[in-house]
Amino acid sequence: MKFAASVLLSASLLASAHAADSGIDAARQRGTLVAGMSYPLPVYVAGAKFRTPESPESILIEDLGKRLKLKLGTPKTDSGTAAQWIKSGRADVVLTLLDDNDALRRDAGVSTIPTGYSVGAMAIMRSDTDIKSWEQLKGRTVCLSEGGAYVGKLAAKYGAIEKVQRAPADSLLSLRIGACDAAVHDDTMLNDLLKLPEWKKFSARLPVQSRQTLVFAVRADDAKSISYLKQASADWAAGGFWAELRKKWVNNVAFEVYLDQNVPDCH
């Protein structure tokens, strides 16, 4: 009995010690940073068209990997599973979008660190559209991209017919050629895209809604990771990181649309 009790006590102490480890330290020990994200990028296949993803999450994770000089593991997670991944030690950090009322913000065992990036849903349409409100999307075809934060929500809330495309460029191209009535993406990126003269004819928009903040989530007792991620976010905010990221996203997506559009804009 004493031996069994001793084994149980030792296992409990080992588990407690493991739980107290910093995610950053654990990543360094294994040589890989395990960072959960909503849309791990598909493996690129030679000859395939390059596509810029909706969210900048992969860029942030890649930057962290470079800072730490570590390989990356990127399991698919979301705000609903983030706490489980973090607390179990299966992920060192999770990157996720949260609104103000998300349950993850109220989890005492999780700390969230804003990355400096926030988004809302923006619908854009031809300038002569008859769609003037979100409610008027009912029964209309709305293009979205894989990994976007709005997939499933427009059908559920407004009765829209969702057409999910591989990436923003595919969704926006479909809008231009008349294959969908509206395209919905992050306003942070679309606002800059619509400044380009070739998008003037597609600059009708609906009021931005469903604002969310992109955050890192780690264990609340992981002071080392919290400090490290706060510093990374501060570095991004202090320099031209975000402005350059938006500029690159807009230029890349606009170019991807341009390369693939082989029929005129819809009339």
Buried (B, 14 or more C-beta within 10 A) or exposed (E): EEEEEEEEEEEEEEEEEEEEBBBBEBBBEEEBBBBBBBBBBEEEEEEEEEBBBBBBBBBBBBBBBEEBEBEBBBBEBBBEBBBEBBBEBBBBBBBBBBEEEBEBBEBEEBBBBBBBBBBBBBBBBBEEBEBEEBEBBEEBBBBBBBBBBBBEBBBEBBEBBBBBBBBBBBBBBBBBBBBBBBBBBBBBBBBBBBEEEEBEBBBBBBEBEBEBBBBBBBBBEBEEBBEBBBEBBEEBEEEEBBEEBBEEBBBBBBEBBEEBBEEEEBE
